[in-house]
């Protein structure tokens, strides 16, 4: 790695290190019974809280979105975070006791090293294909650049001027906040943020894993006759395997590497596979693991990190893992979920909702499930009292979620048109809609069971092992019960898309987004559950580490060992996915290209590149710029994307989705063409006035898209502010 890229990584890491140190007193209070005091979550909470405070104040037009406003929001947030500590005991005494605790410091150092190593590793991987180009990177990069240009929120929609963004963009706002604080270019921080999210996915799940197993060791009295080294090794192993499964593993689809490949749209059942020794390993196409079931999407984190779209479901990973960690801590160590804890959870649920809309209700359901079981199991409250307390909890959480998400919700209109019912009977399709429920004819996609087994069979296996070896024997610990709740909720989210879907604009892929959003979270929760179960089983077997003192399984049968061997083979299958995915996308890591994500423009559109750089450096604010309009997933809208300057119309289908109607963006297609090709100066002037256009970009794609266009009209309407080898920028007079 060249010194310049290492300096970028170091500068970025220092920012997160500072955030972690500043907010560690707060998370050490929230996670006061964790062996690491929730250190890694201090970074998450810090970046989320600072971004939220600035977002709220800027939405109210109290503070503009500037570097100094971020610092002010940071000071305010740190001060507020220290209030819970001041109410409990003297601050200095608390901090001194924290620093003096060697075990806590050891885990703090370990987690910081893990975070830095993961950040560096994925930055290195991204440097072999850093282009912010392809798939939906233009959308994500454009959101970040538009936010960086904004003065007050809501941020402007870069592809439908002069509207504001109608999408859950809080995660992109977090990226913009970190970009301003780091004083690095967004072309660099886009890739650093992807690496950071990988680092968070690994280190946050590591923290959850070590705290689960450390509690097992404590409750089963394993620690009494066990050396500190063996105990530490077991805890670190638990954290490592949980982190690996969540952030790096795939699914059982990797079994297809051993057999003759199938055509992408026609997967072959595993019992019909043909083994060809001469072609092993075959040309395994890693995206097939995320598009296995017809007309659906079922991604998981490592695929997201590989393709590196900075989407809400990826940016939301550290937020939702923080929610899981809080639920775990309270479930294990608290007699009751306090009002303060519920308010904190409602804040994080709101941030999850603003980052990736369905994450709000998904983790609201998980929160209610955990609290319900906590009340019923550990307090022996009768059913009527449980219902009453859960109703009050639901009211607090939903009210808090609605309140904290208000700065976002005031300017957001949901583009979900209802809840569709799969395979509705004919008499209901005659109604079409009853309340929020849709009954659409010819909407009866179902997932074959064998395909679900391929996707989630690994998790099903370890869930069965957890039940067979522990839960059904009634020797379950609190950790076992918490993991069982994770499994139950996760499988519910896998089942829901087989019966319902959230209606969007896509005709054939009508349940794709529903399955995508729900099962993505299932994959993460089941990864944590499986990592825990693997170590829990090892402890019960006692042979590998000699640790088990209680709850061990006697008279182990051959069938049980066969099951364990099958589980290890399944673990091998899910573990090889990153090898194929990374090598395929990053061309076997042969060519190092650096962290700059827009350097590809120098080769692809050299004249446009220099013009875009000129706009980034010389145009302040967000004046509207005209550029060629084109379809989604193309290179059109490259000017607005890379500069954050709004244009008349960018990717049409994306705007169709965000606005819920094709009638909103579609008239602009003809208007943009008229602006470039019309010879009627009055017609062009009217459209310029209508869309408040201040600049016109005339480059390579404009010439290709509108062959009848000439620059004579633009010369009459404005003056040249930039010109270089056929690319010209006009400013309207």
Number of C-alpha atoms within 10 A of each C-alpha: 12 8 8 11 18 16 11 19 22 15 15 22 20 14 15 23 17 13 20 22 15 21 25 27 24 25 25 23 18 20 20 15 17 24 21 24 25 31 28 29 28 25 24 21 22 25 21 21 23 23 24 23 17 28 26 19 18 21 22 14 13 12 20 19 24 19 16 13 16 22 14 16 21 21 14 15 20 20 12 11 21 18 12 14 17 12 9 10 10 10 14 10 9 17 14 10 10 17 11 11 10 11 12 19 17 13 20 19 13 15 21 19 13 19 26 21 13 21 25 22 15 21 26 23 22 29 23 19 25 25 22 26 21 14 13 18 20 25 27 20 28 25 31 29 27 27 27 23 22 20 17 21 23 22 22 23 26 31 29 22 22 18 14 17 24 21 23 22 25 24 27 26 24 23 28 25 26 23 24 19 16 19 13 14 14 24 20 20 26 28 26 27 24 26 26 26 24 29 24 27 28 27 29 29 32 28 29 26 26 27 26 29 25 22 20 21 23 11 14 17 15 19 18 12 12 16 12 11 9 14 19 13 13 21 23 21 18 28 28 20 25 32 28 21 26 26 27 24 25 29 25 24 22 25 18 24 21 18 21 18 20 14 9 12 12 10 17 16 11 14 7 8 16 13 15 13 11 7 13 13 15 16 15 22 17 21 13 20 23 18 18 22 21 17 13 21 22 22 23 25 23 22 22 17 21 22 20 25 25 27 21 22 24 23 27 22 24 27 25 24 22 22 22 21 23 22 21 22 19 20 22 19 14 12 12 14 15 11 12 10 15 18 18 18 24 27 22 25 30 27 28 32 27 27 27 23 21 17 26 21 16 21 21 22 14 19 22 17 18 21 21 16 16 24 23 15 12 12 12 11 14 10 11 9 13 19 15 11 16 17 13 12 19 18 12 17 24 19 14 21 26 18 14 21 22 16 20 24 15 10 15 17 13 13 18 14 14 16 18 24 24 21 18 18 12 13 9 15 16 11 11 15 16 11 7 9 17 23 22 20 16 11 16 13 19 14 14 11 9 13 19 14 16 18 22 21 17 24 27 16 18 24 20 13 20 23 17 11 20 22 16 10 10 9 13 16 16 20 20 21 19 21 21 19 17 23 24 16 21 23 19 14 21 21 16 14 25 18 15 18 21 20 20 21 17 12 9 12 15 19 27 21 19 25 23 21 20 22 26 23 26 25 28 25 24 29 26 28 28 27 26 26 25 21 20 22 18 18 26 20 18 15 10 9 14 15 25 22 17 14 16 18 14 8 7 9 8 9 9 13 11 11 14 18 12 14 18 14 13 19 20 15 20 20 18 18 24 19 13 18 22 20 14 16 16 20 12 14 16 9 11 16 17 23 27 22 23 17 17 17 18 12 9 11 14 17 19 24 21 17 22 21 14 15 19 17 10 8 12 11 12 19 16 24 24 29 27 29 27 18 13 18 17 15 18 21 28 23 28 30 26 24 24 29 29 29 30 28 27 31 21 21 19 18 23 17 17 21 19 17 14 16 10 13 20 15 11 19 16 10 19 22 18 17 25 25 17 17 15 11 14 10 13 21 14 12 17 22 10 9 18 18 21 17 24 23 22 24 22 16 21 18 16 11 15 17 11 12 20 15 13 9 17 23 14 11 16 16 14 14 12 15 15 13 9 11 20 19 24 22 18 20 10
